[in-house]
Amino acid sequence: MKPTVTPLRYPSGKTWLLDYVKEFIKFHKLEPKAIVEPYAGSASVSIGLLQGGLVNEAYISEKDPLIVAFWNAVLYQNEELVEFIKSLEVSLETWYSLKKYLHFDSDHKYNTVELAGAFLFFNRTNFSGIIKGGPLGGKQQQSSYKFDCRFNREKIIEKIQGLHDLKGRLHVAEVDGIKFMQRMTSGTNENLLFYVDPPYYGAGRELYRYYFIDEDHQKLSAFLKRLEHPWLLSYDDADFIRNLYTDSKTFPVYTDYQSGNLRRNVRELLISNFLIPPLAPSIKVEGKQHGNNTRMVDKVN
Ligand SMILES: C[S@@+](CC[C@H](N)C(=O)[O-])C[C@H]1O[C@@H](n2cnc3c(N)ncnc32)[C@H](O)[C@@H]1O
């Protein structure tokens, strides 16, 4: 079974894509100094690349303050977060009592550890880790899946403690993804790789507290088309998205992925300004890759 790199169960989390991103980097001989992940969620790709030694630093951004609080607590208040998790009774009563953290406003009085702990609790006890979803097993607990079946406290704590080592190399921002990428590219020619995993086009509204409308997808496409650093984008497949990336340097592919405990096929669109190498048997390039591959040829040869 594949070890997971983050303690989060994230809807559309990309642990399954990590090996492919590593291959992508090697194929293009990219040697990035840092990875930039503007739509972080569980940040599985950034953390996997850091832990695998493929990058020295990762810069992640996320709009949901609960997720930002989680990453900040992991890095800067690790012991307090662990104590908070130890103190939690894993019960439906706790689930109801923590609900208030999902409805805070900008004047909230909660501290980072409380927000982080509440986020982790819902992430591990809600159906599919969906933060605004319902509890595993249902509110009546009549299913064969019980509320605490994904809350292995020891393992969660072990992973959180393990991530503390990334302090100083993992940088977290609470900024809109496009603004974050603009900030990362202004006035620097550093060797950066952008891994971009925006909210899904189809199910984004159901999966995340912050999601995109059509205009946001359009703005992201316009930004990426101007971005000169290598970027790799993953999306759920939809005609609307395909039409945004018909540009000559983009290469839609499908991945039919089955791995370890993830016994499901993932049909996802990968798009890049570099050639998408069909290195893993699970990656299927759809049709002929076309367009101007000059940059890819330069890198490979
Ligand atoms: C597809 S998920 C990312 C999943 C991540 N790659 C992983 O492996 O867990 C998209 C994320 O974008 C965040 N998001 C939504 N709108 C955003 C925005 N404008 N700027 C930054 N993050 C945003 C959502 O909260 C969600 O966590």
The ligand as an SDF file (V2000), in Angstrom:
LIG
                    3D

 27 29  0  0  0  0  0  0  0  0999 V2000
   -8.8500   20.5240   -5.9160 C   0  0  0  0  0  0  0  0  0  0  0  0
   -8.5910   21.2100   -4.3250 S   0  0  0  0  0  0  0  0  0  0  0  0
   -6.8530   21.0190   -4.1090 C   0  0  0  0  0  0  0  0  0  0  0  0
   -6.5060   19.6250   -3.6800 C   0  0  0  0  0  0  0  0  0  0  0  0
   -5.0130   19.4300   -3.4550 C   0  0  0  0  0  0  0  0  0  0  0  0
   -4.2750   19.4220   -4.6950 N   0  0  0  0  0  0  0  0  0  0  0  0
   -4.7590   18.1460   -2.6880 C   0  0  0  0  0  0  0  0  0  0  0  0
   -3.9980   17.2700   -3.1420 O   0  0  0  0  0  0  0  0  0  0  0  0
   -5.3410   18.0070   -1.6060 O   0  0  0  0  0  0  0  0  0  0  0  0
   -8.7720   22.9340   -4.6130 C   0  0  0  0  0  0  0  0  0  0  0  0
   -8.5480   23.8180   -3.3930 C   0  0  0  0  0  0  0  0  0  0  0  0
   -8.5990   25.2020   -3.8150 O   0  0  0  0  0  0  0  0  0  0  0  0
   -9.0920   25.9870   -2.7250 C   0  0  0  0  0  0  0  0  0  0  0  0
   -9.5410   27.2700   -3.2890 N   0  0  0  0  0  0  0  0  0  0  0  0
  -10.7430   27.6270   -3.7830 C   0  0  0  0  0  0  0  0  0  0  0  0
  -10.7120   28.8830   -4.3030 N   0  0  0  0  0  0  0  0  0  0  0  0
   -9.4440   29.3300   -4.1360 C   0  0  0  0  0  0  0  0  0  0  0  0
   -8.7760   30.5380   -4.4880 C   0  0  0  0  0  0  0  0  0  0  0  0
   -9.3910   31.5340   -5.1440 N   0  0  0  0  0  0  0  0  0  0  0  0
   -7.4690   30.6770   -4.1520 N   0  0  0  0  0  0  0  0  0  0  0  0
   -6.8170   29.6730   -3.4890 C   0  0  0  0  0  0  0  0  0  0  0  0
   -7.3960   28.5090   -3.1400 N   0  0  0  0  0  0  0  0  0  0  0  0
   -8.6960   28.3240   -3.4690 C   0  0  0  0  0  0  0  0  0  0  0  0
  -10.1880   25.1100   -2.1250 C   0  0  0  0  0  0  0  0  0  0  0  0
  -10.4310   25.4930   -0.7850 O   0  0  0  0  0  0  0  0  0  0  0  0
   -9.5560   23.7160   -2.2690 C   0  0  0  0  0  0  0  0  0  0  0  0
   -8.8800   23.3640   -1.0810 O   0  0  0  0  0  0  0  0  0  0  0  0
  1  2  1  0
  2  3  1  0
  2 10  1  0
  3  4  1  0
  4  5  1  0
  5  6  1  0
  5  7  1  0
  7  8  2  0
  7  9  1  0
 10 11  1  0
 11 12  1  0
 11 26  1  0
 12 13  1  0
 13 14  1  0
 13 24  1  0
 14 15  1  0
 14 23  1  0
 15 16  2  0
 16 17  1  0
 17 18  1  0
 17 23  2  0
 18 19  1  0
 18 20  2  0
 20 21  1  0
 21 22  2  0
 22 23  1  0
 24 25  1  0
 24 26  1  0
 26 27  1  0
M  CHG  2   2   1   9  -1
M  END
$$$$
